[in-house]
């Protein structure tokens, strides 16, 4: 997977996770909605780690996984712009 596809997958996973969270918030007693949220959150976390790995790969290790995580959390717009220019 390339970095652009990984980033798109992350944004999609985040949207799915948000929707699942909103549904579960409406019906907190519903166990199937809780399970759906758990699965969506796990997919989001996996997609986040995939983007981190791609950032490390593209930078040839000059950016560590720890720094890549911080970048994604605090400088998302800048990371998105950079990825769009790279790919």
Secondary structure, DSSP 4 states (H G I P E B T S, - for coil): --HHHHHHHHHHHHHHHHHHHHHHHHTTT-HHHHHHHHHHHHHHHHHHHHHHHHHHHHTTTSS-HHHHHHHHHH-HHHHHHHHHHH-
